[in-house]
Amino acid sequence: TVGARVFCGSSGVGWMYAMECLTVTPPLRVPMVCMVGNRALDDPGAFGVEHNDALVVRDLGWLLIWVDTAQEMLDTTLTGTFLLMKAAIPPMIAAGGGSIINMASLAGVRCVPGSPGYCTTKAGIIHLSKQVALDYGKDGIRSNAVNADRIRTGLLTPDMVAARAKARGISESDYMSGNLLGREVTADDVADAFVLLALARKTTAAVVTVDGGNIEASLR
């Protein structure tokens, strides 16, 4: 992150969006090293895949296994995001400012059954993003977040889409386009939001939602 003016950060699936964003807009592409605690990863996406498995499999039956699962997610997703921002802020201050964009989720706005760790961490990321905007705006640092839902990634696999659609008695297409616009949201759409926030020089403490419209998960 040293010298980077744009820092798209989040553990888990957010890395996929961040790297996609940096790919579709070459001028914004910056070298970065993902640091989680004392662990450096050459490929942030690899960490995302590892964490995604935890999101899907281990966050169930949380009343019985909170310490082993939800706590792990708090340490990874929320604390991981905090550490990434901690690493990015000093060089940004030295450079005269910068832009931090974190990956949020509809789960940070409303509760999802059986997912206390995921929901808690994403809500924390939204508030952490705003807190950084409040504390470091004077240093020229903008901090925003992107809120997305139902994106085909390593987390939401074809098998999961098929299972969720079947459980609801609808087609996979209808499941993926189950929003106010009636259109499926893609990773490219989410990447566009990252680019938008990276270029919006007068925007900070904002949460941009890219989900096709979901009143239940809208910010109040």
Number of C-alpha atoms within 10 A of each C-alpha: 21 17 15 18 22 25 27 29 25 31 28 28 25 25 23 23 29 24 17 18 25 20 14 14 12 9 8 17 17 17 11 18 14 22 19 20 12 7 8 11 14 12 12 24 21 14 18 20 19 14 19 19 14 18 21 14 9 19 23 19 12 17 11 9 13 17 11 12 21 25 18 18 26 20 17 20 28 23 20 21 26 22 19 22 24 12 16 24 22 15 17 23 16 12 15 12 21 24 26 26 28 28 29 29 26 24 21 21 19 16 15 12 9 13 18 22 23 25 23 20 25 25 19 20 25 24 18 21 26 20 14 21 23 15 11 16 16 11 16 16 22 28 31 28 29 23 24 26 23 22 22 16 16 16 21 15 12 13 9 14 19 15 13 16 17 13 9 10 11 12 14 18 14 14 20 21 17 18 18 11 12 14 16 19 21 17 19 14 17 26 22 17 23 27 19 14 24 23 13 12 13 7 16 22 20 17 24 19 21 23 26 19 17 16 9 10 19 13 14 6
